[in-house]
Each structure stands twice: as C-alpha cells, then as structure tokens.
Amino acid sequence: MLFRSNGAYMNTGTQRSSATPMYADTTTTPVGTQCNGKEQYRKDLAAILAAHDIPYVAQTTYFNGMKDLHTKAEKAIYTEGPAFLNVMAPCPTGWKYKTDEIMNKTFIYWTLLGISLCVSSCESHHNPQKATDKDSLSTIDQIDELKGTDCDIKLGNVIFTKAVNGADTLVRIKDNGILEFRCGGKRDFFCDPNDGKLSNKTAPLLLTKVNNSRPFTFTAKVSPQFTATDTYNAADLFVFVNDTIWQKFAFEQDERGKHRIVTVRTRGTSDDNNHEEIAGSSVYLKISSDTHTIASYYSTDKKTWQLARLYKNDYPQELWVGICNQCPQGEGSVSFFEDISLEQSSVSDFRLGN
C-alpha cells in the first residue's frame, strides 16, 4: 500500500485531518485567541502498521533525487506479503512555505525509517535455505542518522556521542565525577496506547552506540531528586533505536509518592510495568544482552541483582544505549548518574543477573 500524506485536507481548503500534527494552523483549527491550533497528535500510521508486524513498513519523502523513495518502493514491491509505504508530499499552499523552502520544513517532524520483519519460517524463492536466527529478527534500516546532535561527553568508560532533545546542554560532570542531569518541566518519553493523549517524546537523552551483534552490559547508579509532588519523575537507562522503538528502565516516583523500579518497552506504542518499591534514594540499574536475549536488573548494593524484565533481543545491529532524566508533570528536575560502565560482554546467569 502506498499512502501519500500532505498533513491535511488540502484540495478543499486546508482543513485539519487525522494526519495533521498537533498545534497546526488550519482553516478548521485556526490559531488565535480562542484556539491554539489542532489539539490532538497526528495519527502515526507507520507505527500502527509496524505494531501489527506486517513484513515491511517504511516512511520517506522527496529528497536527494528521490533515492530513498526509490530504494524503499523497490523493497516494498518485492517484499512477500503486505507492505506499507508512507510518503510525505508537502503542500506549499497549505503549509504556507515557498516551494524551494518546503522540503527543509518537512524534516521537522517526518522521520525516515524502514522496518522489515521476516519470521523464521520465511523462505526465499531464490535461496530456499532456512533463515538463520539473526535473519528472523526485526531489523530497522535507517537511511538518515539518529535524530539528535553530536556530542562528546565521557563518564567512566562510556563516551556519549549523541544528544537527543538538547541533553548535552543539560548535563555537567561535577568535581567528584558524578554527572548532574537537569530536565525541564513536562518532559517525558512515552507513546500512549490510548489515542496518544499522553504521548510525549521530549525528555533529554544522552546516547552511545553499541554493536548489537555482540554481547553488551550497560550499568549505572542513578539518584533522582524526588519531590513530594512531582509524579513520574525518574532517572532512566535507555535502549534506543528511534523515538518509536525503545526500552526505558527507570527509578521513578509513582502516583502514591512511592519510589519504584519501572520498565517501559515501546514498539509504536508503550507498555508500562511497575516493579518493586525501593526504600533508598539511589539504585543500580543494569541492562544486559547476549545478542539473543536482553534483560534488565536492579540492585541496592551492586552485589545482589533482581530481574525486572527479559525478552527476545530483536533490535537491529546498530543500537544505542544511554541515560535520561524525565519530569512529565512538574516544572523541572535533576538526577545524578555515577559508576557508569559499558562492557562488551553479558551476564552469565540471566535469572540472577551475575
């Protein structure tokens, strides 16, 4: 299926549609004293189709001689089974930009991505050999680089090279070697499964790239500065592909003011899992993969680890891990990170985390 989107009903006068982004100025959602533009998030069709695990989902637009469009269209045509190609076709009249400027504006909110799924029972007409374990995994082919800015921030043996949502401007390493991570108000990473009402992708992340074809273990001690009123403040570890495919491992304040371990895994939309309550102000978090399985652990003493979550590692070979501070409801927060390490090896016992 080929879907061309211009973000609104353009031919009839630029009325809002489900494809129109939040706060957009249209003739039916005019920005002014009585209205701030469209009040709802746009419907993310690519994420919806990807969540149904069809063989191929891609998203692109017209740029660079249409090379990305050609590549993804060809892959969609020759994919066995359903394929979905979502193409942004901006309208200069409706978007109120000059034709020669409009493509630069398209990249503000249009992510270039391609998601392929091949189950282990798939066979090629040209090569009937059974797919290997790695062939059976979901893979993400990103033509452009991860959204964010380059940075060079070292803590422990980890060098963070990518900052998302301005994270590099919100951190400083103190004289004692602890990283202080500040966050503005109303910042979170969550893809709401209930009509997107609570979706928010504005929390700052510091990321470093890992080779997911090899084992890895990412560990840090986190100390969020909880307050009495700011629900869902947290310090997080992240496994990150893009803003719709990621896992968050958090030490978070819940609705009752309790401080507990939380995991959130996102593939288009997020789940949300609350775990054990932690009495202290700090906790060690650890994410480990042997390339087949990925697991999350927590510990109060870095000796005895508790398993919080385990699932199949079907992330692509190029993967990012990192740290995040979030403040979904308050006016701002600060968290501290220390004793950070990234090793190219996995735990030996996935139940005990050692």
Order of alpha helices (4+ residues) and beta strands (2+ residues): beta-alpha-beta-alpha-beta-alpha-alpha-beta-beta-beta-beta-beta-beta-beta-beta-beta-beta-beta-beta-beta-beta-beta-beta-beta-beta-beta
